[in-house]
Amino acid sequence: MDIILASGSPRRRELLSRAQLDFTVMSVDIDETPHTNESPKDYIERMVATKAAAAVQQLNVNSREENVDKDVEPRLVLTADTIGVLADGKTVLVKPTSREQAYEMWQQMSDTVHEVWTAVQVTLIARSAHLVPCDNAAAHATAAHALKQPVWQVVSQQQLTERTAVTFIPLTAQMMREYWDSGEPQDKAGGYGIQGLGAAWVSRINGSYTNVVGLPLAQTLALINTVSQHSSASVS
C-alpha cells in the first residue's frame, strides 16, 4: 500500500527510509499556534490530525487539477509532531529563535531530565464517488463531471504518543555559546539534535532513541501494519 509522509522533516524521511518502505513526501502548511490552556499532549495530537486533514485536502485539489478518473488503490497518510517537555509536564521546549531564548531554555534543561513526546497518526484514505451540491441549473452542466469525480476520503485513522526521558549533563556558558554558534539548534525543538552535536549533552535516555530524533520508528511501523491489516475489511 502506498504511504504518504506528510512532513517536510528530513530526519523523519531518513528514519522511514531505514525501514526500506516505499513512500512519497508531501509537505503541508498548517497553523501550529497552541490553543489557550492546551496541554502538550492535546497539542501534538491535534497537530497530527490537522496535518492529516490538510494532506487529504491537498490530494483532492491535486486530483481535480490532474483530472484523475481512474481507480486508485487506498493509501496511508503518515503524520507526526514532536515536542520537548520539561519535568513539570507542562512547559514545552520550543525551537529557539534567539540566543537568549536558547540559553534560558538550556539552563532549565541542564543537569536534569526532560521528555521528548511524539504523536504519530496513520490515516487510511480511499477514493470514492463524491456528490457536489449544485444550486442552479446553469451550474449543473459544469458540475456534471465533478459529480462523478472520485475524491480521497478518510476511512480510518489511529494515533499513538511516544515519550522518551532524556538526561542532560551540567551545561556551562561556554558549552551553550559554542553550540549556538554551530548553527545546529535553531530548527530543533528543545534547541538540540541528539543525532548531531547535541549528543554530547545527553548522558542517558530512557525510551526510544528514534523518538528523540523525530519519529519513534518501531512504534510507527507497528501502527502502519495495524492500519494496513484492517484496510481490506474497511475499504469496499
N, C-alpha and C positions, 0 to 999 in steps of 0.2 A: 504494500500500500504506500502511495506517495506521501511523504512527510514534508510539511512546510514549516521551517523555523522562522517564526515571526519575530525576529530580533536582529538588530544591527551589531550585536556584540561579537567581536572577533574571537573572544575567549569561549563563548558558547559554541560558536561554529567549529572551533578547533576541538573542543571536547566531544561534540557529537560526531565529528569525523573519526575520532578514535574508535568509535563503536562500529565503524565500517557500514554505516547506514547511508542509503541514498536519500538525499534531501535537497530541497531548494531553499533559498533565503529570501525573505521578504521583510523589509523594514517598514514599521508602522509608526505614525506620528500621533501621539495622544497627549492629553493634558495630564501631567504627573503631579499636580498640586495636591497635597494631602488635604482631606476634609477636616474641619474643625473637630477637635477631640477624637479623631480617628486613631485607633490603636495601630501599632506597626503591623500586626498580623492581618487586621482588616484591610489595611492599606495595600499590602502586597497581593493579597487575594483579589482585591478589586482591580489592581493593575493588570494581573494576568488575564482576568476576564475581559477587561476593557481592550487589551491588546488583541485578544482573540476575536472579539466583535469587530474591531477595526480591520483586521486581516480578512475576515469573511466579507465585509463591506467592500474592501478593495478588490477582492477576487471577483465579486459581482460586477463592479464597474469595469474591470478588465474584460470580463466575459461579454458584456454588452458592446464594448468598443470593438472587440475582435469578432463579434457576430458568430459566436460559437454555438452551433446547434447539435453537434454530435454528442453522444453519451460519453461521460467521463466517469471513471471509477471514483469511489469515495476517497477522501483524503483525510490526513490527520494534520491539524494545526497545533504546533507546539509553541507555547509562550512561557516566559519565566521573568521573575523580578527578584532582585537580590538587594538586601539592606543589611547594614550592621546595626546592632543594638547594644547599648551599654547594659551592665549587670542589673540595672533597675527595671529592665524590660520595657521601658517607655521611651528612653532617649535614643533617637535614630541617628546613626552616624552617616552624615551626608557626603556628597562629593564636594571637597573643599574648593571654594572659588578664590581664596586668597591665602597668602602665607599665614596671616594672623589667625584665620579660621582653622587652618590645618593644625597649627601649634596648639590652639585651645583644645581641639578635639583630641589630639595625640596625648596631651597632658592627662586627660581623663582616662585614656586607654593604657597609659604607662604602668607597668608592673601590676597589671590586673587582668581580669578576664572579661571579654566581651563576646557576643554571639553574632554569628552570621546566619541570617534567615533567607531562604529562597523558596518562593512559591512557584510551583510548576502547574500548568494546565495543559491537558491534551484534549483537543476538541475534534470530534468526528464530524465531518461535513459530507454532504452528498447533494447531487443536483436533482431537482425535481421541478415539475411544471409550476409556474408561478402566475397567478392571475393578477393583472394590473388593473385597478379600477379605472373606468372611463366615464367622465362626467357628461360628455356631449357627443352627438353623432359625428361632428366634424373630426373629432379626435379619434374616432373609432377605427378608421382605416389605418391611421398611423400606428395605433396601438395594437393592431391585429397580430403583427409579428411578435410583439413583446408578450402577448398573451400566451404564446406557445413557447417562449424562450425559457429554458430551464435556468434556475439560479441555484447558487450554493446556499444550503440551509443547514443549520446545526441539528444533528441527530442526537448526539450525546456529548457530555463533557465530564471530565474528572480532574480533581485538583489534589495536590499534596503540598505540605510545607515541611521543609527540612531545616534543622537547626544544628549548627556546629559551634562549640565553645573554643575560643582562641585565646591563648595566654600570651601577653606581651612581656618582654624584658623591660627593666627600667630604661627610660629614654632620656638622653641628655640633650641639652640645647644644640650641641654640635651635631649630633645624630639627626635631629629634626631638620636642622638647617641644610645639611648635606643631602638629605633625602628629598627635601622640597626642591632643591636646585637641580636634582637629577631629572625632573620633569615627569616622573612616573606617577605621583599621587593624584594629579589633577582630575583625572576622569574616572576615579575609582571610589566606590562607597567606602567610607572609613579612611580614605586617603592613603591606602596601601594596596599593593598587589602581592599576594603570597607566592605567586608564580614568578615574581621578579625580585627586585632588590629588597622589597619589603619582607621577604622570607627571613632576613637576618634579624628581624624584630620578634619573630614568633618562637617562643620557647617550647610550646606544645599545642596540640589541638586535640579535641575530643569530639569525634564525629567524622563526617565526610570531608575529605580534602577538596574534592572537586566542587563541593558546595561552596566553599570559600572562594574558589576561582570564579564561580558564577552559575554552575549547573550541577546538581547532585546526579552524577551520571548513572550510577547503578539504579537509583530510585526512579530516575526518569525513564530508563529503558524498561523497567518493570511496569511503569504506568502505561507506556506505549503498548507493551504486549497485552496488558489487561484490556485496554480500549480496543485494540485490534481484534482480540478474540471475540469480543461482543459485537463486532461490526456486522458480521454476516447475519446475525439474528435481528439487528436493528434496522438494517438498510434493505428495503424491498427492491 
